[in-house]
């Protein structure tokens, strides 16, 4: 099933998914889950700022 096109997630934003299921936070020793840095709003803002700076002409 294509998750992005599924009516089951219509209107759902700002979430991480793995294998068509909403992902949990990463746990040590497990090779899945959302890394802490992916949930850090300060890092997200910094990445946004750096990315838009690369687009400036």
PDB file with one MODEL, atoms N, CA, C and O in Angstrom:
MODEL        1
ATOM      1  N   UNK A   1       0.846  -1.172   0.000  1.00  0.00           N
ATOM      2  CA  UNK A   1       0.000   0.000   0.000  1.00  0.00           C
ATOM      3  C   UNK A   1       0.897   1.243   0.000  1.00  0.00           C
ATOM      4  O   UNK A   1       1.935   1.269   0.660  1.00  0.00           O
ATOM      5  N   UNK A   2       0.499   2.229  -0.718  1.00  0.00           N
ATOM      6  CA  UNK A   2       1.218   3.499  -0.768  1.00  0.00           C
ATOM      7  C   UNK A   2       0.683   4.386   0.342  1.00  0.00           C
ATOM      8  O   UNK A   2      -0.444   4.876   0.269  1.00  0.00           O
ATOM      9  N   UNK A   3       1.492   4.591   1.367  1.00  0.00           N
ATOM     10  CA  UNK A   3       1.041   5.332   2.539  1.00  0.00           C
ATOM     11  C   UNK A   3       0.625   6.755   2.200  1.00  0.00           C
ATOM     12  O   UNK A   3      -0.421   7.218   2.655  1.00  0.00           O
ATOM     13  N   UNK A   4       1.423   7.447   1.414  1.00  0.00           N
ATOM     14  CA  UNK A   4       1.143   8.856   1.130  1.00  0.00           C
ATOM     15  C   UNK A   4      -0.211   9.058   0.454  1.00  0.00           C
ATOM     16  O   UNK A   4      -0.819  10.117   0.606  1.00  0.00           O
ATOM     17  N   UNK A   5      -0.685   8.078  -0.277  1.00  0.00           N
ATOM     18  CA  UNK A   5      -1.954   8.198  -0.973  1.00  0.00           C
ATOM     19  C   UNK A   5      -3.115   7.542  -0.245  1.00  0.00           C
ATOM     20  O   UNK A   5      -4.232   7.511  -0.763  1.00  0.00           O
ATOM     21  N   UNK A   6      -2.871   7.022   0.934  1.00  0.00           N
ATOM     22  CA  UNK A   6      -3.905   6.299   1.659  1.00  0.00           C
ATOM     23  C   UNK A   6      -4.891   7.254   2.325  1.00  0.00           C
ATOM     24  O   UNK A   6      -4.476   8.243   2.928  1.00  0.00           O
ATOM     25  N   UNK A   7      -6.183   6.975   2.226  1.00  0.00           N
ATOM     26  CA  UNK A   7      -7.166   7.800   2.930  1.00  0.00           C
ATOM     27  C   UNK A   7      -7.043   7.659   4.446  1.00  0.00           C
ATOM     28  O   UNK A   7      -7.589   8.480   5.183  1.00  0.00           O
ATOM     29  N   UNK A   8      -6.343   6.641   4.920  1.00  0.00           N
ATOM     30  CA  UNK A   8      -6.166   6.441   6.357  1.00  0.00           C
ATOM     31  C   UNK A   8      -5.294   7.516   6.995  1.00  0.00           C
ATOM     32  O   UNK A   8      -5.345   7.726   8.207  1.00  0.00           O
ATOM     33  N   UNK A   9      -4.492   8.197   6.172  1.00  0.00           N
ATOM     34  CA  UNK A   9      -3.624   9.256   6.702  1.00  0.00           C
ATOM     35  C   UNK A   9      -3.950  10.616   6.081  1.00  0.00           C
ATOM     36  O   UNK A   9      -3.130  11.533   6.123  1.00  0.00           O
ATOM     37  N   UNK A  10      -5.124  10.738   5.518  1.00  0.00           N
ATOM     38  CA  UNK A  10      -5.534  12.018   4.937  1.00  0.00           C
ATOM     39  C   UNK A  10      -5.536  13.086   6.022  1.00  0.00           C
ATOM     40  O   UNK A  10      -6.162  12.923   7.070  1.00  0.00           O
ATOM     41  N   UNK A  11      -4.832  14.172   5.761  1.00  0.00           N
ATOM     42  CA  UNK A  11      -4.775  15.269   6.714  1.00  0.00           C
ATOM     43  C   UNK A  11      -3.731  15.102   7.809  1.00  0.00           C
ATOM     44  O   UNK A  11      -3.542  16.012   8.617  1.00  0.00           O
ATOM     45  N   UNK A  12      -3.052  13.968   7.855  1.00  0.00           N
ATOM     46  CA  UNK A  12      -2.020  13.735   8.869  1.00  0.00           C
ATOM     47  C   UNK A  12      -0.724  14.378   8.383  1.00  0.00           C
ATOM     48  O   UNK A  12      -0.254  14.080   7.285  1.00  0.00           O
ATOM     49  N   UNK A  13      -0.151  15.255   9.195  1.00  0.00           N
ATOM     50  CA  UNK A  13       1.117  15.893   8.840  1.00  0.00           C
ATOM     51  C   UNK A  13       2.040  15.890  10.053  1.00  0.00           C
ATOM     52  O   UNK A  13       1.600  15.719  11.189  1.00  0.00           O
ATOM     53  N   UNK A  14       3.329  16.084   9.787  1.00  0.00           N
ATOM     54  CA  UNK A  14       4.293  16.214  10.863  1.00  0.00           C
ATOM     55  C   UNK A  14       4.555  14.941  11.632  1.00  0.00           C
ATOM     56  O   UNK A  14       4.947  14.993  12.798  1.00  0.00           O
ATOM     57  N   UNK A  15       4.348  13.809  11.009  1.00  0.00           N
ATOM     58  CA  UNK A  15       4.572  12.522  11.672  1.00  0.00           C
ATOM     59  C   UNK A  15       5.552  11.706  10.842  1.00  0.00           C
ATOM     60  O   UNK A  15       5.670  11.898   9.632  1.00  0.00           O
ATOM     61  N   UNK A  16       6.241  10.807  11.498  1.00  0.00           N
ATOM     62  CA  UNK A  16       7.168   9.896  10.832  1.00  0.00           C
ATOM     63  C   UNK A  16       6.535   8.509  10.782  1.00  0.00           C
ATOM     64  O   UNK A  16       5.882   8.070  11.729  1.00  0.00           O
ATOM     65  N   UNK A  17       6.743   7.831   9.652  1.00  0.00           N
ATOM     66  CA  UNK A  17       6.196   6.492   9.468  1.00  0.00           C
ATOM     67  C   UNK A  17       7.293   5.524   9.036  1.00  0.00           C
ATOM     68  O   UNK A  17       8.232   5.902   8.336  1.00  0.00           O
ATOM     69  N   UNK A  18       7.160   4.277   9.464  1.00  0.00           N
ATOM     70  CA  UNK A  18       8.019   3.181   9.028  1.00  0.00           C
ATOM     71  C   UNK A  18       7.124   1.996   8.726  1.00  0.00           C
ATOM     72  O   UNK A  18       6.259   1.643   9.527  1.00  0.00           O
ATOM     73  N   UNK A  19       7.330   1.385   7.579  1.00  0.00           N
ATOM     74  CA  UNK A  19       6.532   0.222   7.180  1.00  0.00           C
ATOM     75  C   UNK A  19       5.032   0.488   7.315  1.00  0.00           C
ATOM     76  O   UNK A  19       4.279  -0.356   7.800  1.00  0.00           O
ATOM     77  N   UNK A  20       4.620   1.664   6.880  1.00  0.00           N
ATOM     78  CA  UNK A  20       3.213   2.076   6.868  1.00  0.00           C
ATOM     79  C   UNK A  20       2.584   2.169   8.262  1.00  0.00           C
ATOM     80  O   UNK A  20       1.361   2.132   8.393  1.00  0.00           O
ATOM     81  N   UNK A  21       3.406   2.287   9.287  1.00  0.00           N
ATOM     82  CA  UNK A  21       2.928   2.480  10.653  1.00  0.00           C
ATOM     83  C   UNK A  21       3.600   3.715  11.223  1.00  0.00           C
ATOM     84  O   UNK A  21       4.741   4.015  10.873  1.00  0.00           O
ATOM     85  N   UNK A  22       2.906   4.438  12.098  1.00  0.00           N
ATOM     86  CA  UNK A  22       3.535   5.589  12.721  1.00  0.00           C
ATOM     87  C   UNK A  22       4.721   5.111  13.558  1.00  0.00           C
ATOM     88  O   UNK A  22       4.605   4.173  14.347  1.00  0.00           O
ATOM     89  N   UNK A  23       5.844   5.766  13.373  1.00  0.00           N
ATOM     90  CA  UNK A  23       7.082   5.351  14.034  1.00  0.00           C
ATOM     91  C   UNK A  23       7.144   5.846  15.474  1.00  0.00           C
ATOM     92  O   UNK A  23       6.604   6.898  15.816  1.00  0.00           O
ATOM     93  N   UNK A  24       7.815   5.059  16.306  1.00  0.00           N
ATOM     94  CA  UNK A  24       8.096   5.445  17.684  1.00  0.00           C
ATOM     95  C   UNK A  24       9.489   6.052  17.742  1.00  0.00           C
ATOM     96  O   UNK A  24      10.232   6.014  16.761  1.00  0.00           O
ATOM     97  N   UNK A  25       9.838   6.604  18.881  1.00  0.00           N
ATOM     98  CA  UNK A  25      11.195   7.118  19.073  1.00  0.00           C
ATOM     99  C   UNK A  25      12.188   5.965  19.030  1.00  0.00           C
ATOM    100  O   UNK A  25      11.872   4.830  19.385  1.00  0.00           O
ATOM    101  N   UNK A  26      13.383   6.286  18.589  1.00  0.00           N
ATOM    102  CA  UNK A  26      14.451   5.291  18.501  1.00  0.00           C
ATOM    103  C   UNK A  26      14.814   4.755  19.884  1.00  0.00           C
ATOM    104  O   UNK A  26      14.862   5.502  20.861  1.00  0.00           O
ATOM    105  N   UNK A  27      15.067   3.460  19.946  1.00  0.00           N
ATOM    106  CA  UNK A  27      15.564   2.820  21.165  1.00  0.00           C
ATOM    107  C   UNK A  27      16.919   2.220  20.853  1.00  0.00           C
ATOM    108  O   UNK A  27      17.087   1.597  19.805  1.00  0.00           O
ATOM    109  N   UNK A  28      17.894   2.393  21.740  1.00  0.00           N
ATOM    110  CA  UNK A  28      19.224   1.823  21.503  1.00  0.00           C
ATOM    111  C   UNK A  28      19.135   0.319  21.228  1.00  0.00           C
ATOM    112  O   UNK A  28      18.375  -0.406  21.870  1.00  0.00           O
ATOM    113  N   UNK A  29      19.924  -0.118  20.268  1.00  0.00           N
ATOM    114  CA  UNK A  29      19.953  -1.528  19.914  1.00  0.00           C
ATOM    115  C   UNK A  29      18.920  -1.946  18.888  1.00  0.00           C
ATOM    116  O   UNK A  29      18.891  -3.103  18.469  1.00  0.00           O
ATOM    117  N   UNK A  30      18.066  -1.007  18.477  1.00  0.00           N
ATOM    118  CA  UNK A  30      17.033  -1.302  17.484  1.00  0.00           C
ATOM    119  C   UNK A  30      17.316  -0.446  16.264  1.00  0.00           C
ATOM    120  O   UNK A  30      17.626   0.738  16.400  1.00  0.00           O
ATOM    121  N   UNK A  31      17.215  -1.022  15.075  1.00  0.00           N
ATOM    122  CA  UNK A  31      17.554  -0.290  13.850  1.00  0.00           C
ATOM    123  C   UNK A  31      16.330   0.363  13.217  1.00  0.00           C
ATOM    124  O   UNK A  31      16.145   0.304  12.001  1.00  0.00           O
ATOM    125  N   UNK A  32      15.514   0.974  14.031  1.00  0.00           N
ATOM    126  CA  UNK A  32      14.368   1.711  13.506  1.00  0.00           C
ATOM    127  C   UNK A  32      13.986   2.766  14.533  1.00  0.00           C
ATOM    128  O   UNK A  32      14.591   2.859  15.601  1.00  0.00           O
ATOM    129  N   UNK A  33      12.999   3.539  14.207  1.00  0.00           N
ATOM    130  CA  UNK A  33      12.535   4.570  15.118  1.00  0.00           C
ATOM    131  C   UNK A  33      13.044   5.945  14.719  1.00  0.00           C
ATOM    132  O   UNK A  33      13.918   6.085  13.865  1.00  0.00           O
ATOM    133  N   UNK A  34      12.476   6.945  15.356  1.00  0.00           N
ATOM    134  CA  UNK A  34      12.801   8.332  15.044  1.00  0.00           C
ATOM    135  C   UNK A  34      13.971   8.774  15.915  1.00  0.00           C
ATOM    136  O   UNK A  34      13.907   8.684  17.141  1.00  0.00           O
ATOM    137  N   UNK A  35      15.021   9.243  15.291  1.00  0.00           N
ATOM    138  CA  UNK A  35      16.185   9.740  16.023  1.00  0.00           C
ATOM    139  C   UNK A  35      15.827  11.024  16.757  1.00  0.00           C
ATOM    140  O   UNK A  35      15.017  11.816  16.277  1.00  0.00           O
ATOM    141  N   UNK A  36      16.429  11.224  17.910  1.00  0.00           N
ATOM    142  CA  UNK A  36      16.147  12.413  18.712  1.00  0.00           C
ATOM    143  C   UNK A  36      16.406  13.704  17.940  1.00  0.00           C
ATOM    144  O   UNK A  36      15.651  14.667  18.067  1.00  0.00           O
ATOM    145  N   UNK A  37      17.478  13.725  17.134  1.00  0.00           N
ATOM    146  CA  UNK A  37      17.785  14.960  16.409  1.00  0.00           C
ATOM    147  C   UNK A  37      16.718  15.296  15.364  1.00  0.00           C
ATOM    148  O   UNK A  37      16.585  16.454  14.966  1.00  0.00           O
ATOM    149  N   UNK A  38      15.966  14.300  14.922  1.00  0.00           N
ATOM    150  CA  UNK A  38      14.904  14.558  13.943  1.00  0.00           C
ATOM    151  C   UNK A  38      13.705  15.258  14.575  1.00  0.00           C
ATOM    152  O   UNK A  38      12.866  15.811  13.865  1.00  0.00           O
ATOM    153  N   UNK A  39      13.619  15.239  15.894  1.00  0.00           N
ATOM    154  CA  UNK A  39      12.504  15.846  16.602  1.00  0.00           C
ATOM    155  C   UNK A  39      12.870  17.163  17.275  1.00  0.00           C
ATOM    156  O   UNK A  39      12.048  17.758  17.971  1.00  0.00           O
ATOM    157  N   UNK A  40      14.094  17.615  17.068  1.00  0.00           N
ATOM    158  CA  UNK A  40      14.588  18.819  17.737  1.00  0.00           C
ATOM    159  C   UNK A  40      14.210  20.064  16.935  1.00  0.00           C
ATOM    160  O   UNK A  40      14.718  20.249  15.829  1.00  0.00           O
ATOM    161  N   UNK A  41      13.326  20.926  17.464  1.00  0.00           N
ATOM    162  CA  UNK A  41      12.889  22.104  16.707  1.00  0.00           C
ATOM    163  C   UNK A  41      14.020  23.096  16.420  1.00  0.00           C
ATOM    164  O   UNK A  41      13.983  23.783  15.399  1.00  0.00           O
ATOM    165  N   UNK A  42      15.007  23.184  17.284  1.00  0.00           N
ATOM    166  CA  UNK A  42      16.145  24.080  17.027  1.00  0.00           C
ATOM    167  C   UNK A  42      16.966  23.592  15.835  1.00  0.00           C
ATOM    168  O   UNK A  42      17.394  24.388  14.999  1.00  0.00           O
ATOM    169  N   UNK A  43      17.179  22.293  15.765  1.00  0.00           N
ATOM    170  CA  UNK A  43      17.913  21.739  14.619  1.00  0.00           C
ATOM    171  C   UNK A  43      17.102  21.879  13.337  1.00  0.00           C
ATOM    172  O   UNK A  43      17.667  22.130  12.272  1.00  0.00           O
ATOM    173  N   UNK A  44      15.796  21.720  13.427  1.00  0.00           N
ATOM    174  CA  UNK A  44      14.938  21.886  12.250  1.00  0.00           C
ATOM    175  C   UNK A  44      15.015  23.310  11.732  1.00  0.00           C
ATOM    176  O   UNK A  44      15.107  23.531  10.525  1.00  0.00           O
ATOM    177  N   UNK A  45      14.977  24.277  12.638  1.00  0.00           N
ATOM    178  CA  UNK A  45      15.068  25.688  12.238  1.00  0.00           C
ATOM    179  C   UNK A  45      16.425  25.982  11.610  1.00  0.00           C
ATOM    180  O   UNK A  45      16.512  26.710  10.621  1.00  0.00           O
ATOM    181  N   UNK A  46      17.472  25.420  12.180  1.00  0.00           N
ATOM    182  CA  UNK A  46      18.821  25.631  11.627  1.00  0.00           C
ATOM    183  C   UNK A  46      18.929  25.026  10.225  1.00  0.00           C
ATOM    184  O   UNK A  46      19.476  25.651   9.315  1.00  0.00           O
ATOM    185  N   UNK A  47      18.412  23.822  10.057  1.00  0.00           N
ATOM    186  CA  UNK A  47      18.442  23.179   8.742  1.00  0.00           C
ATOM    187  C   UNK A  47      17.649  24.001   7.728  1.00  0.00           C
ATOM    188  O   UNK A  47      18.093  24.170   6.592  1.00  0.00           O
ATOM    189  N   UNK A  48      16.483  24.514   8.122  1.00  0.00           N
ATOM    190  CA  UNK A  48      15.672  25.339   7.229  1.00  0.00           C
ATOM    191  C   UNK A  48      16.449  26.583   6.811  1.00  0.00           C
ATOM    192  O   UNK A  48      16.484  26.935   5.632  1.00  0.00           O
ATOM    193  N   UNK A  49      17.064  27.236   7.773  1.00  0.00           N
ATOM    194  CA  UNK A  49      17.826  28.449   7.492  1.00  0.00           C
ATOM    195  C   UNK A  49      18.994  28.149   6.542  1.00  0.00           C
ATOM    196  O   UNK A  49      19.211  28.883   5.577  1.00  0.00           O
ATOM    197  N   UNK A  50      19.731  27.095   6.807  1.00  0.00           N
ATOM    198  CA  UNK A  50      20.852  26.729   5.940  1.00  0.00           C
ATOM    199  C   UNK A  50      20.369  26.371   4.537  1.00  0.00           C
ATOM    200  O   UNK A  50      20.985  26.766   3.547  1.00  0.00           O
ATOM    201  N   UNK A  51      19.277  25.630   4.453  1.00  0.00           N
ATOM    202  CA  UNK A  51      18.756  25.211   3.155  1.00  0.00           C
ATOM    203  C   UNK A  51      18.283  26.383   2.313  1.00  0.00           C
ATOM    204  O   UNK A  51      18.573  26.455   1.119  1.00  0.00           O
ATOM    205  N   UNK A  52      17.556  27.300   2.936  1.00  0.00           N
ATOM    206  CA  UNK A  52      17.087  28.448   2.166  1.00  0.00           C
ATOM    207  C   UNK A  52      18.260  29.340   1.757  1.00  0.00           C
ATOM    208  O   UNK A  52      18.207  29.987   0.711  1.00  0.00           O
ATOM    209  N   UNK A  53      19.300  29.381   2.556  1.00  0.00           N
ATOM    210  CA  UNK A  53      20.495  30.136   2.189  1.00  0.00           C
ATOM    211  C   UNK A  53      21.178  29.576   0.968  1.00  0.00           C
ATOM    212  O   UNK A  53      21.774  30.326   0.195  1.00  0.00           O
ATOM    213  N   UNK A  54      21.106  28.270   0.776  1.00  0.00           N
ATOM    214  CA  UNK A  54      21.701  27.639  -0.399  1.00  0.00           C
ATOM    215  C   UNK A  54      20.925  27.967  -1.671  1.00  0.00           C
ATOM    216  O   UNK A  54      21.471  27.913  -2.773  1.00  0.00           O
ATOM    217  N   UNK A  55      19.658  28.306  -1.510  1.00  0.00           N
ATOM    218  CA  UNK A  55      18.813  28.612  -2.670  1.00  0.00           C
ATOM    219  C   UNK A  55      18.896  30.067  -3.114  1.00  0.00           C
ATOM    220  O   UNK A  55      18.483  30.407  -4.223  1.00  0.00           O
ATOM    221  N   UNK A  56      19.424  30.911  -2.259  1.00  0.00           N
ATOM    222  CA  UNK A  56      19.500  32.338  -2.589  1.00  0.00           C
ATOM    223  C   UNK A  56      20.396  32.566  -3.810  1.00  0.00           C
ATOM    224  O   UNK A  56      21.472  31.980  -3.927  1.00  0.00           O
ATOM    225  N   UNK A  57      19.937  33.406  -4.689  1.00  0.00           N
ATOM    226  CA  UNK A  57      20.708  33.688  -5.908  1.00  0.00           C
ATOM    227  C   UNK A  57      21.390  35.033  -5.797  1.00  0.00           C
ATOM    228  O   UNK A  57      22.086  35.450  -6.723  1.00  0.00           O
TER     229      UNK A  57
ENDMDL
END
